[in-house]
Amino acid sequence: MNIPMLLQHPHRHFLKGLLRTPFRRYHFIFHSSSHRGSGVPCAQPFNSPGLHCTKWMLLSNGLKRKLCVQTTLKEHTEELSDKEQRFVDKLYTGLIQGHRACLAEAITLIESTHKRKKELAQVLLQKVLVYHKEQEQINKGKPLAFRVGLSGPPGAGKSTFIEYFGKMLTERGHKLSVLAVDPSSCTSGGSLLGDKTRMTELSRDMNAYIRPSPTRGTLGGVTRTTNEAILLCEGGGYDIILIETVGVGQSEFAVADMVDMFVLLLPPAGGDELQGIKRGIIEMADLVAITKSDGDLIVPARRMQAEYVSALKLLHRRSEVWRPKVSLPSFLHFHRVDRAH
């Protein structure tokens, strides 16, 4: 019985690479006669009707990923009419040139549930993926953007934190994209999309782009197209991407697998050290920020900081080079938001 090489030699970066890739479905089959290079067998993916195929090679220095999108891109493009082809080309050209309107229209396209628009979204995503790969090669393999996930219970101050933190980033010359997720009604299906109202200054900043989106019943604090929206923002030239989730509980941390750094925001007096050692979202956090730590709340905020510092020492460390920290940002004292950076 042939056992796939990926199962014989698990690689520690394999799962992280899968979760960071903006497409979710992978179908692997093993060909014992397949060889690459100096006779090293490789696992090859089955050409599923997804957005692209991926070939995984097991090399001496680890696992190397190669994307094969040209074939599927050509197949999907041939099925489009001239009008649809011009529409996709217009969105793609405007997107890579940094036009915010084209980025907004592209995200709307990938969020659509219309069958034909889904096919157009596939073609657009494939073109952006090819461009993304070319830019990474020019950048010598370095990521094009730094992704930060912001999560916390309702009322923790996530939108207000992004308003002050985002202004600080744009003033330092960064291009910032904010993907804010709002909950959808379980009865009517509608969503308020009100996160942007708390970002009055940032929403007028030309170096910032804010996109609110509804969950539409998706669990985990994000939408079903958050990964794809991140890819489009990276293609649009934004070097820092903030993903604000809906108000979440202890077991909703899907965004942690999409970002480079996961920040958990908690209000003061949100619990004792017992809450800190409960498994779930707290053990996924790279940084814990105790918000609203000013005025009469500064004393309970500092007490909560000390409790969480002690509690985090009892949790299993996700990284050998980084220990989760606990900060006290204050929106009344801007220098303390700067310290969180």
C-alpha positions, 0 to 999 in steps of 0.5 A: 500500500502506497502511503502519501509522502506528506503523511510519512514526513509531516512538516510543521509549516504545512498546516500554517501554509494551508491556512494562510492560502486564500482557498480552502479545498485541497484534494491530494492523491499520491502517484508512486511513479511521480518523481521530481528532481533527483528521484524524490517522489511528490504528492500531486493534487487532484484537479478539482473544480476549485480555483487553482491546483497546487503541487507539493514537493518534498525537498531535503530542506522542507516542503515547497509549494508551487501554484499552477493556475494558468491552466484553470485561468485559461479554461475559465476565461474562455467561458466568458463573454466579451462583456464579462471579460472586459469587466473582469479586466477592468476590475483587475487593472484598477485593483493592481493600480490601487483604485479603491473603487475597483477594490470595493467592487471586487470584494462585492463580486466575491461576496455575491451568491449569484452563480454567474458572478461566482464564476467571474469572481473565480477568474478575477481571483486567479488573475490576482493570485498570479500577480500576487505570486509575481510580486512575492518573487520580486519581493524575494519571497517576503510577504506583501502585507502584514495581517493582524486579526482583532477579536474580543467580546462585544463592546470591548472597543475594537472599532475605537482601537482601530480608529486610533491605531490605524491613524498612527499607522497611516501617519507613518506611511503605511497603506492600511486596509480594514476588513470589519465584520458585523453580525447578521440578524438571525431573523431578517438576515440584515446587518447594520454594518456600523463599525465604520461610524466609529472610524470617522477620521480613519474613513477620511484618510486616503491611505486607509480603506475600510470595508464592513461585511456581514457574517451571513450566518458564518460562524467563527467571527469572520465571513466566508470570503474573508480570506479572498478579501485579504488577497484582494487587499494585498493585490491592491497594494495595502501593506497592513491589513486589520481584520476586525471580527464580530463580538465573539466568545471563548471558542470563536477564533477562526481569524487566528488561522488567517493572520500573522498576529492575533490580538485579543481585546478585553474590557477591564473587570472582564474576569479573574485569572480563572478566565485567563487559563480557560482554553479557547480563544485566549491560547490563540492570542499573540497579544492581549490588550486590556482596553479602556484602561483610563480614569476610574478603570485604570486600577482594575485594568492593571489588576486584570493585566497582572492576572492575565500575565500570570495566567498566560504562563500556564498555557502552552506556547504556540511559538518558541520565539514569541511569548504573548504579552498583555498591554494597556492601551488607552484611547484618552492617552495616545502614547499608550496606543503607540506602546501597543504597536 
